[in-house]
Amino acid sequence: MRFAFVLFEDFEELDLVGPWEVLRMASRLRAPDLEPWTCQLVGADQGPVRAAKGMRVLPDVGFAQASACDVLVVPGGQGTRRGASDPELLRFIAEQSRGARWSFSICTGALLFFESGVSRGHRVTTYFAFVDELRRRTAGALEVLADVRYVEDRLSDGPGGERGLLSAAGVSAGIDAALWLVGQLESPAFARAVQRAIQYDPAPPYPV
């Protein structure tokens, strides 16, 4: 199973590292005789990418060198607004999504799936403060759900069969969605083991 994480300037850090931690831990917990899960960071080139809060990340490969993936992961962040008019980025997302079993967006990454044509006519969620803006931008061509942690939908069949669309709300919601995805790819019991391994049991001190 090959996971590709798309990088662009001003992506939101936790949108990336939350699902990354879940999927890498899942790979570590899988039986050694099973095919490993691989995670790859993909940028326009192999130069450092600066995230929204200042973290610098080095892509493993550039768009031109990236191989096909089974799961395409697109984070959100302020950079999605510029990315929405970046033809190279949108082309890469569209091409990779066509062959992927799952296309997975976090936060405002849902905008990039829409602008690349991946999610048009489907239903998604996004960061709570971006719901109205995404509805305005998509003008009824996308069903945008509010007040949910993640949304699953089905895309048309691809070369490998049925394709899924998974979108998470903002930031930490990507962890929940990634755990759900692990449960689909393996089993709910395995996903619970991953949740335990990363000690993910949220107990915020000041509940909203």
Order of alpha helices (4+ residues) and beta strands (2+ residues): beta-alpha-beta-beta-beta-beta-beta-alpha-alpha-beta-alpha-beta-alpha-beta-beta-beta-alpha-alpha
